[in-house]
Amino acid sequence: NNYQKIFKLINSLIFLQVPSFEYVYKWRLLQETKLKKNSKGKKIMSQDEIKNFIMYYERTTRQMLKDLKKSASMVIKLDKKHKLCNIKFN
């Protein structure tokens, strides 16, 4: 019930569009690499663990890349260097 109340308050959908799904893996790997430098012994994911983790989101993400660029209120397109390259309002 609480989620329904929250969703009723949302009147815009903002989509951060990655160049392709392959960048989800590359960027997550980069995130884990940076985390390793600052983790002080905390466990981080290996390359195989990252692949396994993002596998659960692949189908959803690929569908979002097809659909949300057309239906989102705002599409923020990211380039291959993880930088903002375009904003489109629908």
Buried (B, 14 or more C-beta within 10 A) or exposed (E): EEEEEEEEEEEEEEBEBBBEBEBBBBBBBEEBEEEEEEEEEEEBBEEEEBBEEBEEEEEEBEEBBEEBBEEBEEBBBBEEEEEEEEEEEE
